[in-house]
Amino acid sequence: MRLLLVEDDVDVAETLVSYLEKHGYVVDLAPTLAIAKTAVMANSFDLVLLDRLLPDGEGMSMLRFFADNKCPQRVILLTALGDVDDRVRGLEAGAHDYIPKPFEPRELLARIRNTLRQPMQTAREVKTLGPLSYDVESRAFSINGEALNLRRTEALVLEALMSRPGSLVTREALESKVYGYDKFVTSNSLESQVSRLRKNLAEHTDKIKIQTVRGLGYSLTSI
C-alpha cells in the first residue's frame, strides 16, 4: 500500500514515515499543498494523510482539489484543530476519518487499516451541455447554476438525452427509460413528455434544444 503524508512538521513527518514503513507501507512525503497536488496528479495513492495547517494554505482545500481533478482518494485528516466543529467540517468535506494531534502512532495505524477497507472517495460526476448541467449522483439539473425543477418523467427523458448529447436517442430507449421495458405506451405519451420538457427548458434558456429525428427519436443539442 502506498500512502501520501502531507505534513510540514519535520519531526512529526520523520516519526510517522519511519513507523509506517516498519509496518509495510510505502510512504511519500509532501510538506506543502503545492507538492501534494503535484504528487497526486502524477501518482496513485491508496490513502492520503493530510495535515490541515500547512505553510501554503488550509489542508482541507485538497479535498476540493481531489474532486475538481477527479482524483479519487481515501483521506485521513491529521490536525491540532480537534474540536467537534472542526471534526464535523472535515468529515462533511469528504474526509474518511479525522484524528486530532497529538495522537499515538498505533492509533493512526489502526485508523489507516480501517480506512483502507473503505472504497475510494470518488469525484462527483457532473455532465454539461452549454448552460445545462446534470449532477449524476444527485440526479439534479441546473441551468446557469440555477436549479431546474422537472417532473419525474421529464427528468427521466432529459437524463436519457444527456447520456448522449448531440446524438440520436431512439424512441424505444426513451420509452424504456421513462415507462419501463414491459409497459404498454400509447403513441403520444412520449411526445407529451418531450413537449413539456421543451417548454420547461425554453423558460430558462434558448441555448438548449430538443431536436426531433422523424420516425426515430430525439437528440439534445446546444446552440
Beta strands, then each sheet from edge to edge (+ up, - down):
strand 1: 2-6
strand 2: 26-30
strand 3: 47-51
strand 4: 53-54
strand 5: 57-58
strand 6: 75-79
strand 7: 97-100
strand 8: 126-129
strand 9: 132-135
strand 10: 140-143
strand 11: 146-148
strand 12: 169-170
strand 13: 208-213
strand 14: 217-222
sheet 1: 2+ 1+ 3+ 6+ 7+
sheet 2: 4+ 5-
sheet 3: 8+ 9- 10+ 11-
sheet 4: 12+ 14- 13+
end
